[in-house]
Amino acid sequence: MVREWLLALTEIVVPTIELMALLFIAGGTLQAFVSGLRFMFARCEDIPGSRVVWLRYSRWLIAGLTFQLGADIIATSSAPSWNEVGQLGAIAVIRTFLNFFLERDQREMKTEEPE
């Protein structure tokens, strides 16, 4: 009884979380696209400003990947197969690497900023 209820809830929660991830990634992509166009057509080269665009975009991607990872964990916990566990592991590794490089870039930007 409880297992069927949990499986039914999983079928609702997982697509909802995946939709949230999609909205994060789509919203961030749109924002980066618009900001990128502004920098492409600007008269001066604003390299630090363009870097901010990509750092902001990477934050959106990290958020989307984090939500996708959450959805995958929930889906995998209900009926795990080796294929699903492998996919979950790959997503976790990708997210960890992206997060590592994002944090490193943010630290570098803070040390490069004039005081």
TAJO-V189836 format. One record per residue. N is the residue number from 1. PHI is phi as a letter, one per 20 degrees, with the letter a starting at -180 (none if undefined). Layout:
[[N & PHI] [N & PHI]]
//
This chain:
[[1 & none] [2 & f] [3 & f] [4 & f] [5 & f] [6 & f] [7 & f] [8 & f] [9 & f] [10 & f] [11 & f] [12 & e] [13 & f] [14 & g] [15 & f] [16 & f] [17 & f] [18 & f] [19 & f] [20 & g] [21 & f] [22 & f] [23 & f] [24 & f] [25 & f] [26 & f] [27 & f] [28 & f] [29 & f] [30 & f] [31 & f] [32 & f] [33 & f] [34 & f] [35 & f] [36 & f] [37 & f] [38 & g] [39 & f] [40 & f] [41 & e] [42 & f] [43 & f] [44 & d] [45 & e] [46 & d] [47 & f] [48 & g] [49 & f] [50 & f] [51 & f] [52 & f] [53 & g] [54 & f] [55 & f] [56 & f] [57 & f] [58 & f] [59 & f] [60 & f] [61 & f] [62 & f] [63 & f] [64 & f] [65 & f] [66 & f] [67 & f] [68 & f] [69 & f] [70 & g] [71 & f] [72 & f] [73 & f] [74 & f] [75 & f] [76 & f] [77 & f] [78 & e] [79 & b] [80 & f] [81 & c] [82 & f] [83 & f] [84 & f] [85 & f] [86 & f] [87 & f] [88 & f] [89 & f] [90 & f] [91 & f] [92 & f] [93 & f] [94 & g] [95 & f] [96 & f] [97 & f] [98 & f] [99 & f] [100 & g] [101 & f] [102 & f] [103 & f] [104 & f] [105 & f] [106 & f] [107 & f] [108 & f] [109 & f] [110 & f] [111 & f] [112 & e] [113 & f] [114 & f] [115 & e]]
//
